[in-house]
Amino acid sequence: MIVAHGIFIPGPPHVLRGGFTIREDGGALLFETNADFYFDGSPAPGFGFHTGIPTSAGDLALRANMSRTRFLDLPGNVVEIRGQHAGPIPPAIDLGAYDALVLWCFETPFILGYGTLERL
């Protein structure tokens, strides 16, 4: 059952497009980018969750949330990334506490993009 979905908004100067879904399966939450997902790359991209809309990589709450909720790393070394990528969301993450899924550079703290969680 799909519990949330959203559309990515790029963090300038990056190119990021497509959507994502979060579904519940047997009590576990699973994350997946949609087939239309495209990202132009970064040294160490990965996903995490944030409360509110991320606006500044210098925001200490955002940085703490990214460290605490990091759950799926994408290929690094600034390569283009396309299509579906999936992984489990750790059970310790309370999805209800967050408003946005953030694509974050874990090497150089930077907002690569985000998507607002639209709950179903």
N, CA and C atoms as a LAMMPS dump frame, in Angstrom:
ITEM: TIMESTEP
0
ITEM: NUMBER OF ATOMS
360
ITEM: BOX BOUNDS ff ff ff
-5.0000000000000000e+02 5.0000000000000000e+02
-5.0000000000000000e+02 5.0000000000000000e+02
-5.0000000000000000e+02 5.0000000000000000e+02
ITEM: ATOMS id mol type element x y z
1 1 1 N 0.838 -1.178 0
2 1 2 C 0 0 0
3 1 3 C 0.885 1.244 0
4 2 1 N 0.625 2.18 -0.898
5 2 2 C 1.369 3.436 -0.953
6 2 3 C 0.919 4.315 0.203
7 3 1 N 1.895 4.825 0.97
8 3 2 C 1.575 5.696 2.11
9 3 3 C 1.957 7.149 1.84
10 4 1 N 2.878 7.382 0.907
11 4 2 C 3.279 8.752 0.551
12 4 3 C 3.93 8.73 -0.828
13 5 1 N 3.92 9.883 -1.449
14 5 2 C 4.597 10.043 -2.736
15 5 3 C 4.948 11.51 -2.882
16 6 1 N 5.694 11.824 -3.926
17 6 2 C 6.047 13.217 -4.161
18 6 3 C 6.818 13.39 -5.45
19 7 1 N 7.058 14.642 -5.773
20 7 2 C 7.801 15.044 -6.968
21 7 3 C 9.034 15.808 -6.495
22 8 1 N 10.182 15.511 -7.092
23 8 2 C 11.415 16.176 -6.698
24 8 3 C 11.509 17.592 -7.246
25 9 1 N 12.07 18.477 -6.423
26 9 2 C 12.382 19.857 -6.788
27 9 3 C 13.898 19.98 -6.684
28 10 1 N 14.577 20.413 -7.752
29 10 2 C 16.038 20.46 -7.707
30 10 3 C 16.559 21.575 -6.817
31 11 1 N 17.722 21.333 -6.237
32 11 2 C 18.462 22.369 -5.528
33 11 3 C 19.458 22.965 -6.513
34 12 1 N 19.345 24.253 -6.823
35 12 2 C 20.253 24.857 -7.794
36 12 3 C 21.71 24.64 -7.387
37 13 1 N 22.582 24.356 -8.319
38 13 2 C 22.446 24.373 -9.775
39 13 3 C 22.157 23 -10.368
40 14 1 N 21.675 22.065 -9.589
41 14 2 C 21.509 20.684 -10.059
42 14 3 C 20.277 20.484 -10.916
43 15 1 N 20.33 19.413 -11.696
44 15 2 C 19.176 18.951 -12.47
45 15 3 C 18.656 17.718 -11.746
46 16 1 N 17.418 17.776 -11.337
47 16 2 C 16.765 16.685 -10.617
48 16 3 C 15.306 16.702 -11.034
49 17 1 N 14.81 15.549 -11.457
50 17 2 C 13.397 15.487 -11.847
51 17 3 C 12.868 14.077 -11.595
52 18 1 N 11.562 13.99 -11.604
53 18 2 C 10.915 12.705 -11.379
54 18 3 C 10.226 12.675 -10.033
55 19 1 N 9.774 11.504 -9.678
56 19 2 C 9.024 11.357 -8.443
57 19 3 C 9.492 10.165 -7.641
58 20 1 N 8.787 9.959 -6.527
59 20 2 C 9.114 8.856 -5.631
60 20 3 C 7.841 8.367 -4.95
61 21 1 N 7.903 7.152 -4.445
62 21 2 C 6.814 6.592 -3.651
63 21 3 C 7.399 5.931 -2.404
64 22 1 N 6.596 5.93 -1.369
65 22 2 C 6.915 5.197 -0.147
66 22 3 C 5.722 4.298 0.107
67 23 1 N 6.01 3.009 0.256
68 23 2 C 4.916 2.061 0.464
69 23 3 C 5.185 1.215 1.698
70 24 1 N 4.108 0.735 2.255
71 24 2 C 4.203 -0.185 3.389
72 24 3 C 3.999 -1.593 2.868
73 25 1 N 4.874 -2.478 3.288
74 25 2 C 4.793 -3.866 2.861
75 25 3 C 5.148 -4.743 4.055
76 26 1 N 4.167 -5.426 4.606
77 26 2 C 4.405 -6.301 5.745
78 26 3 C 4.901 -5.565 6.985
79 27 1 N 4.473 -4.327 7.168
80 27 2 C 4.891 -3.537 8.318
81 27 3 C 6.17 -2.747 8.098
82 28 1 N 6.863 -2.977 6.992
83 28 2 C 8.092 -2.244 6.679
84 28 3 C 7.794 -1.151 5.656
85 29 1 N 8.541 -0.043 5.734
86 29 2 C 8.411 1.028 4.756
87 29 3 C 9.502 0.882 3.708
88 30 1 N 9.088 0.951 2.444
89 30 2 C 10.006 0.827 1.321
90 30 3 C 9.94 2.09 0.476
91 31 1 N 11.106 2.593 0.089
92 31 2 C 11.228 3.798 -0.719
93 31 3 C 11.634 3.413 -2.133
94 32 1 N 11.099 4.144 -3.124
95 32 2 C 11.496 3.888 -4.508
96 32 3 C 11.369 5.16 -5.325
97 33 1 N 12.417 5.454 -6.097
98 33 2 C 12.278 6.525 -7.079
99 33 3 C 11.484 5.972 -8.253
100 34 1 N 10.763 6.838 -8.928
101 34 2 C 9.973 6.42 -10.078
102 34 3 C 10.88 6.208 -11.29
103 35 1 N 10.341 5.573 -12.31
104 35 2 C 11.099 5.293 -13.528
105 35 3 C 11.579 6.573 -14.199
106 36 1 N 10.882 7.702 -13.977
107 36 2 C 11.253 8.975 -14.601
108 36 3 C 12.323 9.744 -13.818
109 37 1 N 12.879 9.149 -12.772
110 37 2 C 13.878 9.816 -11.937
111 37 3 C 15.16 10.091 -12.725
112 38 1 N 15.67 11.323 -12.588
113 38 2 C 16.954 11.701 -13.179
114 38 3 C 17.644 12.679 -12.238
115 39 1 N 18.945 12.46 -12.012
116 39 2 C 19.76 13.356 -11.217
117 39 3 C 21.119 13.476 -11.897
118 40 1 N 21.633 14.706 -11.983
119 40 2 C 22.886 14.928 -12.714
120 40 3 C 24.14 14.527 -11.94
121 41 1 N 24.027 14.163 -10.683
122 41 2 C 25.149 13.607 -9.943
123 41 3 C 25.779 14.527 -8.927
124 42 1 N 26.47 13.908 -7.973
125 42 2 C 27.16 14.601 -6.893
126 42 3 C 28.183 13.634 -6.308
127 43 1 N 29.137 14.13 -5.512
128 43 2 C 30.155 13.227 -4.964
129 43 3 C 29.597 12.116 -4.062
130 44 1 N 28.598 12.41 -3.238
131 44 2 C 28.081 11.415 -2.289
132 44 3 C 26.599 11.662 -2.004
133 45 1 N 25.718 11.407 -2.989
134 45 2 C 24.292 11.673 -2.78
135 45 3 C 23.594 10.562 -1.997
136 46 1 N 22.651 10.972 -1.179
137 46 2 C 21.837 10.017 -0.429
138 46 3 C 20.581 10.7 0.07
139 47 1 N 19.662 9.9 0.567
140 47 2 C 18.366 10.411 1.006
141 47 3 C 18.245 10.446 2.523
142 48 1 N 17.466 11.398 2.995
143 48 2 C 17.102 11.523 4.397
144 48 3 C 15.811 12.323 4.475
145 49 1 N 15.31 12.52 5.68
146 49 2 C 14.05 13.236 5.884
147 49 3 C 14.265 14.496 6.706
148 50 1 N 13.379 15.472 6.492
149 50 2 C 13.47 16.739 7.215
150 50 3 C 12.073 17.238 7.576
151 51 1 N 11.997 17.978 8.669
152 51 2 C 10.764 18.636 9.08
153 51 3 C 10.771 20.032 8.476
154 52 1 N 9.772 20.345 7.693
155 52 2 C 9.745 21.615 6.982
156 52 3 C 10.415 21.469 5.626
157 53 1 N 10.476 22.573 4.914
158 53 2 C 11.095 22.602 3.595
159 53 3 C 12.566 23 3.783
160 54 1 N 13.491 22.206 3.254
161 54 2 C 14.911 22.546 3.418
162 54 3 C 15.273 23.772 2.577
163 55 1 N 15.882 24.77 3.213
164 55 2 C 16.214 25.997 2.487
165 55 3 C 17.691 26.362 2.544
166 56 1 N 18.417 25.871 3.542
167 56 2 C 19.829 26.231 3.687
168 56 3 C 20.627 25.044 4.195
169 57 1 N 21.69 24.701 3.49
170 57 2 C 22.55 23.594 3.923
171 57 3 C 23.232 23.913 5.252
172 58 1 N 23.272 25.179 5.619
173 58 2 C 23.855 25.58 6.894
174 58 3 C 22.923 25.411 8.077
175 59 1 N 21.66 25.063 7.823
176 59 2 C 20.669 24.859 8.887
177 59 3 C 21.089 23.656 9.733
178 60 1 N 21.395 23.902 11.012
179 60 2 C 21.88 22.828 11.882
180 60 3 C 20.841 21.733 12.096
181 61 1 N 19.558 22.094 12.129
182 61 2 C 18.503 21.074 12.274
183 61 3 C 18.465 20.186 11.033
184 62 1 N 18.613 20.776 9.859
185 62 2 C 18.636 20.006 8.609
186 62 3 C 19.82 19.047 8.608
187 63 1 N 20.989 19.535 8.966
188 63 2 C 22.184 18.682 9
189 63 3 C 22.005 17.522 9.98
190 64 1 N 21.42 17.808 11.135
191 64 2 C 21.185 16.746 12.121
192 64 3 C 20.188 15.728 11.588
193 65 1 N 19.12 16.206 10.942
194 65 2 C 18.131 15.289 10.375
195 65 3 C 18.743 14.414 9.286
196 66 1 N 19.603 14.987 8.46
197 66 2 C 20.212 14.196 7.39
198 66 3 C 21.084 13.088 7.981
199 67 1 N 21.832 13.382 9.01
200 67 2 C 22.661 12.354 9.659
201 67 3 C 21.801 11.287 10.328
202 68 1 N 20.739 11.724 10.986
203 68 2 C 19.89 10.812 11.753
204 68 3 C 19.008 9.934 10.869
205 69 1 N 18.592 10.451 9.704
206 69 2 C 17.617 9.716 8.885
207 69 3 C 18.196 9.191 7.572
208 70 1 N 19.485 9.256 7.4
209 70 2 C 20.118 8.776 6.164
210 70 3 C 19.741 7.315 5.933
211 71 1 N 19.253 7.018 4.722
212 71 2 C 18.805 5.637 4.514
213 71 3 C 19.118 5.037 3.153
214 72 1 N 19.394 5.79 2.129
215 72 2 C 19.695 5.19 0.825
216 72 3 C 20.693 6.068 0.097
217 73 1 N 21.897 5.551 -0.085
218 73 2 C 22.909 6.27 -0.842
219 73 3 C 22.806 5.887 -2.314
220 74 1 N 23.046 6.869 -3.178
221 74 2 C 23.069 6.654 -4.616
222 74 3 C 24.522 6.618 -5.074
223 75 1 N 24.771 6.153 -6.297
224 75 2 C 26.147 6.16 -6.795
225 75 3 C 26.743 7.566 -6.753
226 76 1 N 27.993 7.679 -6.294
227 76 2 C 28.668 8.969 -6.186
228 76 3 C 29.566 9.233 -7.383
229 77 1 N 30.559 10.043 -7.164
230 77 2 C 31.545 10.408 -8.187
231 77 3 C 30.945 11.2 -9.338
232 78 1 N 29.885 11.949 -9.072
233 78 2 C 29.261 12.865 -10.032
234 78 3 C 28.905 12.176 -11.353
235 79 1 N 28.203 11.068 -11.256
236 79 2 C 27.695 10.38 -12.443
237 79 3 C 26.191 10.593 -12.533
238 80 1 N 25.667 10.614 -13.747
239 80 2 C 24.221 10.733 -13.928
240 80 3 C 23.532 9.499 -13.366
241 81 1 N 22.386 9.717 -12.751
242 81 2 C 21.631 8.626 -12.137
243 81 3 C 20.212 8.68 -12.695
244 82 1 N 19.743 7.547 -13.183
245 82 2 C 18.42 7.489 -13.821
246 82 3 C 17.627 6.298 -13.301
247 83 1 N 16.316 6.413 -13.419
248 83 2 C 15.433 5.279 -13.195
249 83 3 C 15.15 4.954 -11.743
250 84 1 N 14.749 3.726 -11.548
251 84 2 C 14.302 3.292 -10.227
252 84 3 C 15.47 2.885 -9.338
253 85 1 N 15.428 3.405 -8.123
254 85 2 C 16.362 3.044 -7.062
255 85 3 C 15.496 2.823 -5.832
256 86 1 N 15.753 1.751 -5.114
257 86 2 C 14.861 1.4 -4.01
258 86 3 C 15.65 0.935 -2.799
259 87 1 N 15.002 1.068 -1.644
260 87 2 C 15.597 0.574 -0.419
261 87 3 C 14.652 0.725 0.74
262 88 1 N 14.923 -0.01 1.821
263 88 2 C 14.076 0.086 3.007
264 88 3 C 14.346 1.366 3.783
265 89 1 N 13.321 1.86 4.418
266 89 2 C 13.455 2.965 5.364
267 89 3 C 13.594 2.315 6.743
268 90 1 N 14.662 2.621 7.476
269 90 2 C 14.863 1.975 8.782
270 90 3 C 13.65 2.134 9.7
271 91 1 N 13.307 1.086 10.458
272 91 2 C 12.133 1.146 11.331
273 91 3 C 12.215 2.231 12.392
274 92 1 N 13.406 2.683 12.746
275 92 2 C 13.561 3.726 13.763
276 92 3 C 13.098 5.096 13.265
277 93 1 N 12.925 5.256 11.951
278 93 2 C 12.484 6.54 11.4
279 93 3 C 10.965 6.607 11.444
280 94 1 N 10.452 7.622 12.147
281 94 2 C 9.014 7.873 12.238
282 94 3 C 8.631 8.803 11.093
283 95 1 N 8.142 8.242 10.022
284 95 2 C 7.808 9.01 8.831
285 95 3 C 6.851 10.158 9.143
286 96 1 N 5.969 9.973 10.11
287 96 2 C 5.002 11.002 10.474
288 96 3 C 5.623 12.267 11.05
289 97 1 N 6.881 12.203 11.444
290 97 2 C 7.561 13.36 12.037
291 97 3 C 8.183 14.275 10.993
292 98 1 N 8.117 13.894 9.707
293 98 2 C 8.828 14.64 8.671
294 98 3 C 7.884 15.105 7.57
295 99 1 N 8.288 16.195 6.923
296 99 2 C 7.494 16.792 5.851
297 99 3 C 8.108 16.615 4.473
298 100 1 N 9.426 16.356 4.438
299 100 2 C 10.113 16.335 3.15
300 100 3 C 11.156 15.227 3.099
301 101 1 N 11.298 14.678 1.91
302 101 2 C 12.386 13.762 1.586
303 101 3 C 13.458 14.627 0.928
304 102 1 N 14.709 14.494 1.388
305 102 2 C 15.784 15.351 0.891
306 102 3 C 16.856 14.497 0.23
307 103 1 N 17.267 14.903 -0.962
308 103 2 C 18.453 14.333 -1.595
309 103 3 C 19.592 15.253 -1.183
310 104 1 N 20.561 14.687 -0.473
311 104 2 C 21.592 15.456 0.221
312 104 3 C 22.969 14.967 -0.2
313 105 1 N 23.929 15.88 -0.31
314 105 2 C 25.311 15.474 -0.553
315 105 3 C 25.965 15.272 0.81
316 106 1 N 26.34 14.042 1.11
317 106 2 C 26.915 13.724 2.409
318 106 3 C 28.42 13.997 2.468
319 107 1 N 29.045 14.293 1.333
320 107 2 C 30.467 14.653 1.345
321 107 3 C 30.643 16.135 1.637
322 108 1 N 29.911 16.945 0.912
323 108 2 C 29.908 18.388 1.111
324 108 3 C 28.473 18.759 1.439
325 109 1 N 28.143 19.06 2.691
326 109 2 C 26.739 19.307 3.048
327 109 3 C 26.07 20.277 2.073
328 110 1 N 25.112 19.72 1.311
329 110 2 C 24.483 20.505 0.26
330 110 3 C 23.121 19.905 -0.061
331 111 1 N 22.122 20.759 -0.256
332 111 2 C 20.782 20.318 -0.653
333 111 3 C 20.801 20.109 -2.166
334 112 1 N 20.692 18.847 -2.581
335 112 2 C 20.666 18.525 -4.005
336 112 3 C 19.254 18.643 -4.56
337 113 1 N 18.273 18.51 -3.681
338 113 2 C 16.876 18.625 -4.043
339 113 3 C 16.025 18.017 -2.956
340 114 1 N 14.71 18.136 -3.123
341 114 2 C 13.796 17.584 -2.119
342 114 3 C 12.429 17.343 -2.759
343 115 1 N 11.611 16.616 -2.041
344 115 2 C 10.226 16.416 -2.435
345 115 3 C 9.351 16.448 -1.199
346 116 1 N 8.279 17.188 -1.257
347 116 2 C 7.337 17.238 -0.148
348 116 3 C 6.614 15.893 -0.065
349 117 1 N 6.478 15.367 1.145
350 117 2 C 5.778 14.097 1.348
351 117 3 C 4.279 14.338 1.26
352 118 1 N 3.658 13.782 0.248
353 118 2 C 2.207 13.855 0.096
354 118 3 C 1.653 12.527 0.589
355 119 1 N 1.061 12.549 1.772
356 119 2 C 0.559 11.322 2.391
357 119 3 C -0.8 10.938 1.819
358 120 1 N -1.01 9.65 1.7
359 120 2 C -2.29 9.14 1.171
360 120 3 C -3.132 8.562 2.273
